Amino acid sequence: MPKPLGGLWAGRFARRLTIAFVTTAVAAAALTALLVNLAIGARFDIYLDSQRQAREQQIVALLAEEYQQTGGWRPESLNRLAPAVVMAGARIELLDAQGRPVWSSAGFAMSPQMAAMHREMMGIPPPGATSRLPVVVDGTQVGTAVLQVPHAALPAADAQFRTSVNWLLLGGALVAGVLALLVGLAFARRPTAGLTELTAAANALAAGRRDRRAVVSSVDEVGELATSFNAMADAVAREDELRRVFAADVAHELRTPLTVLRSQLESVQDGLTAPTPAVVDSLHEESLRLGRLVADLEAMAAADAAGFSLDRSEVALRPLVHEVLDGFTGHLAERNLRLVTDLAEVTACVDPARLRQVLTNLISNAAKFTPPHGTVTVTLGQRDGDIELAVTDTGPGIPTEEQPRVFERFFRGAGAQAGGSGIGLAVAAELVTAHGGDITMHGEPGHGSRFLVRLPANETGDLDDVHQIFTARP
């Protein structure tokens, strides 16, 4: 169920994302407003400066006209211009052609206080920068006007236009901020809702709720993350179930030989049973059964704790396989099983001890599940650049629904009553993978099983590679 905006805003990621949207939008609007203001201000400054220059040219034209009418510079005639100049807030100093002062409006100027009051009442800006303009009559410079003319006042309509533009820009920035806030919340809602759901599922899983899964509500990266999390949760739940089953099986497997050992030993101690060879053999068999179970537990503990290392070297595989098979000769004969081999001369860079462990597990399983007078076949060869080592039996096979899980640790299928802890094939698969190869199982129920190990013929690797058992599980 989607979270309300208030709950969404409480998320740190959503808050940061929304703030980023708002900040970007407001910054863009503010930058736009600043640039527009600068552009408008520059245009108005050019306009006002041109107005000031036009007024300066008007004053120079009046001075030139006065010179023409009087035939020269006559201060008493120039005094007629003083009131208009003073009321306009301008200042004039007139120099003749030789640069000598002729006339100045300073003598008619108001006091500073009166001038300031006059400018305020009339809306006249303060005098601007000083300009020196030539006074030309009939192509001859007859003097120089040193002028200080106030900047032209901005017309009311223009000032109102500029104010309106500023308000529009401010309003646009506010609208952009609000829109960015809404868009940020809308965009942040979807990914953060998925992350919130994923966090809740992870916390529930950590608290022991193995049935909790994340709801996948999108097909983006967050959805892919939720799907991966659910796959991981399924694997964890499956591992937990296998552990529980394994613990129950271990308890049962331990209880049976311990009960037999205790009852027989107590019977011997009480004198009820003589320590005959048959009794001793029975006790020995039960102790071996306990030893195998303890060895499986040690393998699991080593796998979970520190992994294993590979000590690679160039090994001739045919003698190695013969060596392992020689160890099973008596066992196969006792079970009336026929051994068939087809071994080619091949070499590979492997850890011989680890490969013996793999082969021993495969042959042991084949012998265990093959009925008397059955056949165990071991082949070794090379195909498509890979070394292939196969162990085939004529046992009952493995049910189709169990075949994908035979390499999972702790998994014990329908043949679990025959013994075993469900660790051997998992360890074998990891050992083969560590060598850069793979192991697969083929067969149909009722027609036996075939385990095929493929190893790269040219795999060298480091001679001290360290690999971790059970690093990943489907």
N, C-alpha and C positions, 0 to 999 in steps of 0.2 A: 504494500500500500504506500503511495507517495507520501512523503512527509510534508507538513505544512511549511510555509515559508519561514515562520518563526523558528521551527526546529531545525530547518536547513541552515538558517543564518548562524546557528550556534556552532556549526562545524568550522574548524579553523581553515580547512582547504576552501570551503565555499566562501567564507568571509574574505580570504585573500584573493580568490578569483573575482569576486564581485567588486572588491575595492580596486583591483587592477582595471576592471572594465570602467568603473566610474572615474578613476584617476586619469585613465587614457582619454576618455571622452571629454572630461572637464579641461584637461591640459590642451587637447586639440582645439576645443572651443575658445579657451583663453588665448592660445597662440593666434588663432584666426582673428579674434577681436583685437589683439595687439597689433597685428599686421594691418588690419583694415584701418584702425585708428591712426597708425603711423602714416599710412598712405593718404588718408583724408587730411590729416594734419599737415602733411607736406604740401598737398595741393592748396590748402587754404593759406599756408604761409607764403607760397609763391604768389597767390592771388593778392594777399594783403601787401606784400612787398611791391608788387607791380602798382598797386594803388598809391603807396607812399612815393614811389618814383614818379608817378604821374603828377602828384601834387608838387613835388620838387620842381618838375619841369614847368608847371604852371607859374610857380614863384619866379623862376628864372625868366620866363617869358614876360612877366609883369615888369621885372627889372629892366629887361632889354627895351620894352616899350617906353618905360619912363626915360631911359637914356635917350632914345630917339626924339621924344617929345621936347625934352629940355636941352638937348644938344650936349649933354655931359652929366656928370654926377653932381647933383645939387641936393645936399642934405635936407634943406627945408622942403624940397619937393618929395623926397623919399619919406619924410615924416608922415605923409598922408597914408602910407602903407602900414605904418606901425600898428594902429588899432586892430586891423584885420589879422595881421600876423600874430599879435599877442593873443587875441581871442581864439585863434586857431591852435594855440599852444605851440607855435613854432618859434624858432630862434634864428635870426639872420645876422650875419656879419658880412659886409660888402667890402671888397678890396678893389682898388683900381688896377689898371693894366700893369702897373709897376709893383703891385702887391702891397700897396700902402692902404691902411684902413680908411674907408670913406664914410661908412655909416654902419650903425649897429642897432638892433632892436632892444638891446639890453637896457638902454635908458628908459624904455617904456614898459619894461617887464613888471609884473605884479610881484608882491612879496611872496616868499615861498609858501606861506600859509594860504594866502589868497589864491595863488596859482593852483595849489592842490585842491582847494575847495572848488575853484572854477572847473578844473578837469573832472572832478567827481560829479558836479552838477550837470555838466555838458556831456559827460561820457567820453571825454577825450583821453586817450592813452598817454602815458609819459612820452617825452621826446625820444626819438630813436637815435641811431648812430649818426655821427657827423659826416656829412657829405660835402665835397668840394666840387662845384660845378662851374664851368666857364660861362660867362655871359657874352654872347656873340651878337654883334650888330653888323649887318652887311658883310658877313664873312670875316670880320675882325674881332678878336677877343678884346673887349673893353674893360673887363673886370672878372672877378671870381666871387661867387656866392658861397659862403661857408654856412651850410644849412643843418638844422636839427628839426626835422619834421616828425611829428608823432606817427606811430604806426596807425594805419587805417583801422578803424573799429570794424569788427566783424558784423555784417548786417544781421538784423534780428532773424530773418528767414534762414540765413545760412547757419547761424548759431543754433536755431531750433532744429534744423536738419541734422547737424552734428550730434546734438543731444539725443534726438530720436534714434539715430544710428547706434549710439552707445547703449541706449536702453534695449534696442532690438538685439544687439550682440550679447548683452547681459542676460536677457531673456532666453536667447538661443543657448547660451552656456548652461543655464539652469535646466532647460528642457533636455539638452543633451545629457546632463548629469542624471536626471530622473530616468530617461530612456535607458542610459547605460546601467543604472541600478536595476531596472526591471529585466533588461536583457541579461545582465550578469547573473541575477538570481535564476532566471530561466535556464541559462546555459549551465550554471553551476549545479542546478538541481539534479540533472540526470546523472552525471558522473559521481557526484557526491552521494546521491541516494544509493547507487551501486556499491560505492566504497563503504558506506555506513552499513549496508546489508552484509557485505563481506566481512567487515569487522565484527559484527554481531555473531555471524556464523563461526568465525575463527575463535572468538571468546567462548562460545558455547562448546565448540569442539575441545578447546583446552580444558573446559570445566568438566569434561567427561561425557557430554551428550554426543555420542557417536552417530546418532541418526540425524543430526542437524546438517542441513545443506543450504548453500547460498542460492537465492532466487536469481536466475539469469534473466535479466530484463532488457538486455541490449546485445548488439552484435559487434560492439567496438572492443577496444583493448580491455576495458573494465569487464565486459562480458566474457572475453577470453580468459581473463584472470579468474573470474568466478567459476567458469567451467573447469579450469585447471585445479582450483581449490576443491571443487566437488569430487574430481577424480582422485585427488590426494586423500580427501576424507573417506572415499570408498575404499582406497587401499589401506588406510589406517584401520577402518572398521573390519576389513577382511583380515588384516594381520592380527587384530585383537581377537577376532573369533577363532582364528587358527591357533593363537596362543592359548586361549581357553580350552579348546579341544585338546591341544597338545598337553597342557597341564593335567587335564583329566586322564588322558591316555598314559602319561608318565606315572601318575599316581597309581593307576591300575597296573601298569607294567611293573612298577616297583613293589606293589603290594603282593603280587602273585609269587615272585621268586623269594621274597623275604618271608612270606608265610610258609612256603615249602621248606626253605632252609631252617626256619625256626622250629617248625613242627618236627622235622626229621632229626635235627640236632637235639631237641628236647627228648625225643623218643630214644635216641642213642644214650643220652645222659641218664635217663631213667632206667635204662636196661631193657626197655621194651623192644628195641630193635638192635640187631647186631650190626656193626660197621662193615657190612659185606662190600665187595667190589661194586655191586649194583647200587647200593646206597651211596657209596662214595662217588660213583659216576653221576648219579642224579644230583648230588650236591654240587659237583663240579660244573655240570651243565647249567644249573641255576646261577652259579657264580659267574659263568661266562655270559649268561644273559644279562646279568646286572652290569658286567663290564662293558658290554656293547652299548647299553643304554647310557652309562656314564660317559663313554667316549662320544656319543652323539651330543650329549649335553655340553661336553667340553668344546666340541666343534662349534656349536651354536654360540657359546659364550665368547670364544675367540673371534668368531665372525662379527658379533655385535661390538666387541671391545676394540680390537686393534687391526683387524684385517690380516692379510698374509703377504708374504714376499715371494717373488719368483727368482730362482737361481737358474738362469737359462744357460744352456750350452748346446753344441751340436750333438745330437743323439741319433743313433741308428735305432729306429723304432721297432723293427722286427724282433731283435733280441729282447728288447724291453717287454714287448707283448708276450713273448714266449716265457719270460721270467715270471710274469704275473699269472699266466695260465698254468705254469708248473705248480704254483701254490694252490690251485683249485683242483688238481688232478684227483686227489683222494676224495675230496668233497663231492665232485661230480660222479665218481665211481660209486660212492655210497648211495647216491640218489638214483643210480642207474640212468644217468644222463649221458648222451653221446655228444662229444665235442668235435666240431668241424671247423677247420681253419683254412684261410686263404690269405697268406701274408706276403706282401711284396717287399722288396728292399727299398726303403725310403728313409730319408733323414730329415730332421727338422730341428730348429732352435727352440727347445722347450726346457721346462723344469722337469727332469725325469721323475722326481719323487711325486710332484703334483699330478703328472700324467698317470703314474701308477695308481694314485688315489682315485682318479676318475675311472680308469679301466676296472679297478677292483670293485668299485661300487656298481658299475654296470653289469659285470659278470656275476657278482653276488646276487643282484636283483634277478637276473635271468635264471640263475640256478634255483633261487627261492621260489619263483612262480611257475617254473616249468615242471609238469607232472613227470613221474617216473617213465622211463623209456622215451622221453622227449629229447630234443636236440637243441644245443646251444651253438650258434655259429658266430665266429669272429673273423672279420675280414679287414685287411689293411691295404690301401692302394693310393693312387694319385689320379686326380681327375680335374680338368680345367684349372690347373695351377694350384689346386688345394689338395691337402692330404686328407683322406677319408678313412676313419676308423669306425667300424660298425659292429654292434653286438645284437644278434637276433635270437629270439627264443620261440618255442612252440607252445607257450603257455596260453592261458585263457584270454590274454590281451587286456586292454584297458578300456573301460566304457567310454564311448565317444564324448559324453558330457564332461568327463574327468580329464581328458587328454590335454586341454589347454592349461591345466593347473598342475601338471605333474612336476614342474620345476619350481613350484612355490614351496618355500620352507614351511615345515609343520604339516603340509598337506598329506593326508593319508586317505587313500581311496577305499574302494570296496574290499581290497585285499589287505586292509589294515590288520585283520586278525592273524595274519601270517607274521606279524612282528614288524619292527622298524619304527623309527621316530618321525619320518617325514622330512629329514634334513639332508640325507645323502645326495639325492638328485639335485637339490638346490645348490649345495656346495660344489658338486661336479659341474653344474652349469656355470657357476661363477668362475671356477678355475679355467674352464674352456674359454670363457669370455676374456679373462685376463690374458690369455695367450693370443688374443686377437682372432679367435675362432668362434664357432657357434655349435650348439647341440640341438638336435631336433628329434622328435619321436614320431614314428609312423606305425600304423597297424590298424587292424579292425578287430572288434570284440569277437573272441572265439578263434582267432587266427594268429595269435601271438603278437609280439611287439618287436620293433626294430629301433634302436637308438643309434643315431648317426652323429659322429663328431667330425667337424671340419676344422682343419687347422691350416693357416697359410703356409705354403712351403717356403716362401722367401721371407717370413717374419723373423727379424733379428732382434730389434729392440735393445734396450739396456739390459745388461746381465744382472743388474740389481734392481729391476723394476719392483715397485711396491704397489699393490692393488688392494682395494677395499672390498670385502665381501658385502653383498646385499646393499650396494650403494643406491640402487633404484629398483623399484618394484612396480609392475604394471597395476 
